[in-house]
Amino acid sequence: MSDVVQFDLFGEVEQKLQERTRQRAQEATRPRPTTAAQRRKRKTFPGDPHRHAVEVAENVIAAWFSHYGGNRMDVPIGTIAALSFFREPLVADWLLTLELAQLPQLLREIWGTQWLSRPDLIEVARPLHDWVEEDPDEHQLRAVQAVIHTAIYNGLFDLTADDDPYERSEADVLSPLLTGLRHKSDKKWRGEYHTPASVSDLMAEILIRDTTHGLTIREPALGSGGMFRSVAQALRDRGLNPHDYTWLGNDIDRLATACAAVNAIVWDLGPKTAIWCANSLATEDAGLSEALAQRTAVIQHRNAVVEQALFERKARRLLGALDQLLEGAAA
Ligand SMILES: C[S@@+](CC[C@H](N)C(=O)[O-])C[C@H]1O[C@@H](n2cnc3c(N)ncnc32)[C@H](O)[C@@H]1O
């Protein structure tokens, strides 16, 4: 799989994103209208990251239902997924000040900026962000706000916002969120349990014991990607870089696949990652060739959008310069 995601034009986009994060972090250091009681409630969680992830998920689920969020699992999971893209824990203070009406724009911006850098994975994660475009009503936004506040007070950013990919790959918050919501919302549901991290960590150790550089890791029943997380950490423990490996994973469930796509970004698996939704038993290659073709098309589309935007900006600059020249000549 060619490394088509790393795209030169993105130096500029990346720089803008970083500037924006810095600005927001600076804004966040100013006094905020959060109360002392709210600040005290925010804790730090130095303990076991897996238990911490479960705790975040359980509290988020409780907040969602106590605010009458209903059976739309995509909304709370999509909200937590969006928050997990922040790489600046200080942004928490700013997020807590946002009004209900600001939340859809915030979420659109988060998913939009992620689309610029990883359109392939953000397209697969569509089941987690399509709802933002459906103009959520006030009632739903109240539940979304409760989810955001609960996640922050329960230390979500301790798990997901670290600059170091190793630190933010210590646990999977989306897995207990997905399985927990499923058990509560969908009575007919078959019962989804993801492999406990201790087991997948052990399996990863065995898998990569004799690993050769550039191996392909293939997961045909991906869940939210727990096995990928364990293998990535085992590689990092050996001083190896997950970016040098190819990660191919699919799941029959759209929401699980979407969670895995988000996790692939949070855990920084790298540019040679393809995740797609397909039944592994339906075709010989479990939909791999179709998924790779779609991935290439999405990346080409993104490239065309960015090129067009840069072209338009250059044209506007040239027209501005021409205007000034003409004004100068007329004076
Ligand atoms: C027990 S979970 C394991 C998830 C993950 N591998 C882990 O270790 O945590 C099983 C997963 O397999 C998926 N699955 C079941 N049948 C499948 C099929 N025919 N094709 C692809 N995925 C399937 C389910 O949707 C579920 O997410």
The ligand as an SDF file (V2000), in Angstrom:
LIG
                    3D

 27 29  0  0  0  0  0  0  0  0999 V2000
  -15.3180  -11.0610   20.1560 C   0  0  0  0  0  0  0  0  0  0  0  0
  -15.2310   -9.5940   19.1710 S   0  0  0  0  0  0  0  0  0  0  0  0
  -13.4910   -9.4870   18.9680 C   0  0  0  0  0  0  0  0  0  0  0  0
  -13.0730   -8.1020   18.6030 C   0  0  0  0  0  0  0  0  0  0  0  0
  -11.5730   -7.8840   18.5840 C   0  0  0  0  0  0  0  0  0  0  0  0
  -10.9140   -8.7640   17.6500 N   0  0  0  0  0  0  0  0  0  0  0  0
  -10.9770   -8.0430   19.9480 C   0  0  0  0  0  0  0  0  0  0  0  0
  -10.0910   -8.8610   20.0860 O   0  0  0  0  0  0  0  0  0  0  0  0
  -11.3590   -7.3250   20.8750 O   0  0  0  0  0  0  0  0  0  0  0  0
  -15.8280  -10.1750   17.6860 C   0  0  0  0  0  0  0  0  0  0  0  0
  -15.9820   -9.1530   16.5720 C   0  0  0  0  0  0  0  0  0  0  0  0
  -16.0930   -9.8870   15.3750 O   0  0  0  0  0  0  0  0  0  0  0  0
  -17.0220   -9.2570   14.5410 C   0  0  0  0  0  0  0  0  0  0  0  0
  -17.5240  -10.2490   13.5880 N   0  0  0  0  0  0  0  0  0  0  0  0
  -18.3380  -11.2940   13.8250 C   0  0  0  0  0  0  0  0  0  0  0  0
  -18.5690  -11.9760   12.6920 N   0  0  0  0  0  0  0  0  0  0  0  0
  -17.8650  -11.3500   11.7070 C   0  0  0  0  0  0  0  0  0  0  0  0
  -17.6940  -11.5810   10.3060 C   0  0  0  0  0  0  0  0  0  0  0  0
  -18.3090  -12.5860    9.6870 N   0  0  0  0  0  0  0  0  0  0  0  0
  -16.9080  -10.7340    9.6060 N   0  0  0  0  0  0  0  0  0  0  0  0
  -16.2950   -9.7030   10.2140 C   0  0  0  0  0  0  0  0  0  0  0  0
  -16.4240   -9.4390   11.5300 N   0  0  0  0  0  0  0  0  0  0  0  0
  -17.1940  -10.2540   12.2800 C   0  0  0  0  0  0  0  0  0  0  0  0
  -18.0740   -8.6970   15.4810 C   0  0  0  0  0  0  0  0  0  0  0  0
  -18.7970   -7.6410   14.8930 O   0  0  0  0  0  0  0  0  0  0  0  0
  -17.2200   -8.2620   16.6670 C   0  0  0  0  0  0  0  0  0  0  0  0
  -16.8520   -6.9070   16.5720 O   0  0  0  0  0  0  0  0  0  0  0  0
  1  2  1  0
  2  3  1  0
  2 10  1  0
  3  4  1  0
  4  5  1  0
  5  6  1  0
  5  7  1  0
  7  8  2  0
  7  9  1  0
 10 11  1  0
 11 12  1  0
 11 26  1  0
 12 13  1  0
 13 14  1  0
 13 24  1  0
 14 15  1  0
 14 23  1  0
 15 16  2  0
 16 17  1  0
 17 18  1  0
 17 23  2  0
 18 19  1  0
 18 20  2  0
 20 21  1  0
 21 22  2  0
 22 23  1  0
 24 25  1  0
 24 26  1  0
 26 27  1  0
M  CHG  2   2   1   9  -1
M  END
$$$$
